[in-house]
Amino acid sequence: MARPNKRTTLREVAEATGLSTAAVSYALRGKHVSKETEERVRKAAADLGYEADPIARALASGRTSTVGVLAGDLQDLWQQQLMAAIGRELLAGDRYALILDAGGDPGRELTLAKQLRDQRVDGLLVSPVDPSAEGWSAIADAVPVVSIGDALSRARTAGEVLFDNRAGIDAVLDYLRGLGHRRVTVLTPTGPSTPDRPADVYVREAADRLGIEAEVLPCPQELGEATAMARRVLANSPDGRRPAGPVPVTAVFCFSDSIAYGVYAAAAEASLTVGRDLSVVGFDDHPVSRVLTPPLTTVDWGLSEIAKGAARLAVAAIEGRRVRRKRILCAPRLSERGSAVAVAVRE
């Protein structure tokens, strides 16, 4: 019976180079040795087929090179894009993203966060479903946590990359009001168990200030479910059938572009034309939004900067480095396209 291949050890590389194991270890990490020594050790390691044992390295350093990345809901296409971008940023620094999906469930979110903590991830990045949950405090005490989108109000985090939701909502509602809209339906992925998320509170405040009637309704981000919800909104009836006469609501503001795609689908079913019979605005500028007919007016938050900032804060916390700013506030930019149009003002 053939014996399995034996892993080349650090000691064997040391013997081949005439150096101590400590010097070889430093050389392989590019630390505390000359460039010539580093190149000599790397060549010997390659010739011998040496590969670092990740378990031994983790035991020696107390780190796993793994960072937990917890998505609020990967049904949201923009969150998929963000998680992939964060994974690339971490990988560029030789760290690996372990991406999990809370599926919009706050209970599941905390369970997964605790599992990541127990698996000894070096850090945790989270786009929280329930930023006010009490469980975040204990998790943030055990592992460096960076929150994305909303702050974890009950936890001392290592960093925050926050969206200026107040400015974004003001920009959208002021824009719609300028187009003559006075009745706006707001579709939010927030569930009934987390009704006081900042964006939902801000939209009510802004609507009151601007004199707009805004109805805030929870809506799933999965396309089929978002379409079903949009049917009911457009029909203004529980059974989803459109009554005779004009659509009561003239504009739909969606807190994710994924929800907006469901509104487009429901409008097409009802023989309504987005950008003519109905105005639709999104909130995260996913690339698909630019190729819709008409292209979706939406808010760009700067996804690549969010990913870079979140990864940078997490790595700094893991390495125990101080950063000048632990809170990064992302400013919105409204991308006006063809999905929102003016209507006659009826005061």
Disulfide bonds with the S-S distance in Angstrom:
none
